[in-house]
Amino acid sequence: MSITPPPKRKGATDQAPSLNIASERKMEEVINRGSTAVASRLSSEKDQPTVKNFNVRIMSDRLNVVNSLRDLRPKKPLSPKPGISLQDWVLEAIEEKIKREQKSLS
């Protein structure tokens, strides 16, 4: 059994149709302009605060105190985990400190 290429379609050409330069420029403008959804998303991202990561070094005795305070928080029923994560506890402490500082400086 021999393998032959599929038959060629009538009217098909090997060359791509040539577009005039004006229509190519218009297409490039549309492509480079982008969509309104992308532009609105980018502008709304500028308004929102971003999350920044950093490491904290803490003495083990201080961390033990924090963990014991976390254990005093109410837990979910039947859960062995503390009621609040370490990260959330630290963020709460930072917020409390900011409020105290702003109150004392006002």
C-alpha positions in Angstrom: 0.0 0.0 0.0 1.5 3.3 -1.1 1.1 6.5 0.9 0.3 9.6 -1.2 -0.1 13.2 -0.1 -3.6 14.5 0.2 -5.0 16.1 -3.0 -4.5 19.9 -3.4 -7.5 22.1 -3.1 -8.4 24.1 -6.1 -7.7 27.8 -5.7 -5.3 27.4 -2.9 -2.0 29.3 -3.2 1.3 28.8 -1.5 1.6 32.5 -0.8 -0.1 34.3 2.1 -2.4 37.1 1.0 -0.6 40.4 1.1 -2.2 43.1 3.2 -1.7 46.7 2.5 0.5 48.7 4.9 -2.4 50.8 6.3 -4.3 47.8 7.4 -1.2 46.3 9.0 -0.6 49.5 10.9 -4.2 49.5 12.2 -3.8 45.9 13.3 -0.6 46.7 15.1 -2.3 49.7 16.9 -5.1 47.4 18.1 -2.7 44.8 19.3 -0.4 47.2 21.1 -3.3 49.2 22.6 -4.4 46.2 24.6 -7.9 45.7 26.0 -9.8 47.9 28.5 -10.1 45.0 30.9 -6.3 44.7 31.1 -5.9 48.4 31.5 -8.5 48.7 34.3 -7.0 45.7 36.1 -3.6 47.3 36.0 -4.9 50.6 37.3 -6.8 48.9 40.1 -3.7 46.9 41.1 -1.8 50.1 41.7 -4.4 51.2 44.2 -4.3 48.0 46.3 -1.6 47.5 48.9 0.8 44.7 48.1 2.0 41.9 50.4 5.6 42.1 51.4 7.6 39.3 53.0 10.3 39.5 55.6 11.9 37.3 58.2 11.7 37.8 61.9 14.3 36.6 64.4 12.9 36.0 67.9 14.4 34.5 71.0 13.1 31.1 71.8 11.8 32.2 75.3 9.7 35.0 73.6 8.4 32.5 71.1 7.4 30.2 73.9 5.4 33.0 75.5 3.7 33.8 72.2 2.8 30.1 71.7 1.4 29.9 75.2 -0.7 33.0 74.6 -1.9 31.5 71.3 -2.9 28.3 73.1 -5.2 30.4 75.4 -7.3 31.5 72.5 -10.5 29.6 71.8 -10.0 26.7 69.4 -12.3 25.2 66.8 -14.2 22.3 68.2 -12.3 19.0 68.1 -9.2 20.7 66.7 -5.8 20.3 68.3 -4.5 23.4 66.6 -4.3 26.8 68.4 -7.1 29.2 67.8 -4.9 31.6 65.9 -1.8 31.1 63.6 1.5 32.6 64.6 1.4 34.9 61.6 -2.0 36.2 62.5 -0.9 36.7 66.1 2.1 38.7 65.0 0.0 40.8 62.6 -2.5 41.6 65.4 0.4 42.6 67.6 1.7 44.9 64.9 -1.7 46.5 64.4 -2.1 47.1 68.2 1.4 48.7 68.3 0.6 50.9 65.4 -2.6 52.1 67.0 -0.8 52.8 70.3 1.9 54.7 68.6 -0.5 56.8 66.5 -2.6 57.5 69.6 0.5 58.6 71.6 1.7 60.8 68.8 -1.6 62.6 68.2 
